[in-house]
Amino acid sequence: MAYLVGSFIGKTPFSPISPKKTWEGTGGGALLTMIGAGIYGYFSHTYRLVDWMALALCAAVAGTLGDLVESKLKRMADVKDSGTMMPGHGGALDRFDSLLVAAPFAFVYVWFVMN
C-alpha cells in the first residue's frame, strides 16, 4: 500500500537511508493497511476490531523500520541487492525485511494486550 500511495502522490522524502520512500507513501500505506484490517476485523469475529487495527498499525510502523534497517545494512555493505535468488526483487531479504521486524512486535502485542 505504501508503494502505491507513494507512487501516485509521494513527494516528501522520508529518509536518506531509502531515498525513494516518502512521507505520503508511509502514512498512506499505514492508513490503508489499518482500513483493510478494520474491514477484515468487522466481518471476522475472532478478535476485537481495535485489536485488528492495532496489529495493522504495529505491522506498518515496525515493517517500515525493518525495511529501513535492511536498507542501511545494504548501504553499509555497499551492495544493491541482498541476493540473486529472485531476480528483479533485490533478493530474499528485501522481501522479508519488514516481516522480520514486524512479527516480534505483533507477537508482543498479542501476548501482552490480547491475552
N, C-alpha and C positions, 0 to 999 in steps of 0.2 A: 504494500500500500504506500509506503514511504517513497519508493521508487516512482510509482505512478504519479503521485501528487507532486513530487519534486520535479519530475519531467515536464509537467504541464505548467506549474506556477512557481517553481522554486527559483529564487533569485539571491537570497541572502546566504552566503556560505556558513556552514555550521561549525566546521573545524578545519584548521590547516592540515591535520593528520589525513583527512579524507576530503579533498577539495571539491568533489562532486556532490557531497551531501549538503543539503540546505536546511535551514530552519523550517521553512514551509513544508518540505517533504517530511521532516521528522515529526513535526506537530500534526500534519495531516495524516501521516501514517498511524500515529498513536491514536488519533481521534477515530479514524475509520476502523482500526482494529478493535477499539472499545465498542463502537457501534455494532460491529459484526458479532462480538462476544455478547453484547446486550440482546441482540435479536436471537442468537442461539439460546442464551440463558432464559429468555422469555418463554420460548417454546419447550425448553428442556427443564424438567422439574427435578433434576438430580441435585443441583446446588442452588443457592440463592442468586438472584440476578446481580446483586452487588459483588458477590464473590467472582462471578464470571468476568465482570468489568474490571475488578481489581487485578485479576490474573492477566487480563489483556494489557492493562497499563504496566504491570510488572514486566511482562514479556517485551513490550515496546521499549521501555526505558533500559532494562538490562540487556536486551538484544542489541540496541544501538551502542551501548557501552562495549559489549563483546565485539561488535564489528569494528569499533574504533581501536580497541586494544590490538586486535589482529592486524589491522592496517598499520598501526605503529610498529608492531613487531616486524612486519614485512619491510617497512621503510628502513628500520634499523639494520636489517639483514641485507638491504639493497637488492631485494627481489621483487618482481612484479606479481608473479603468481605463486601461490603456495604449493603448487604441484601441477602435473600434466595429465593426471588420470582422466580429467574431464575437460577436454579442450574447449576453449572459449568461455570457461566458467571460473577461471582464476584458481582452480584447484579445489580439492575436497574441503580443506579447512575454510575456504571462503564460503562454502555452502552451509557450514555448521557453526561458524564462529558465534553467531547470535545465540543459537541454541545452547552452546556450551556454557554461556554465562547466564542466560535467562532461566534455564532449568533449575539450577540450585536456588535462585530467588523465588521461583514459583513453588518449589518444594517447601521452602521455609514458610511462605505464606500459607500454604495448605496445612502444614504441620502445626503452626502456632495460632493461626486465626480460624481456620475452618474445622480444626479437630476438636 
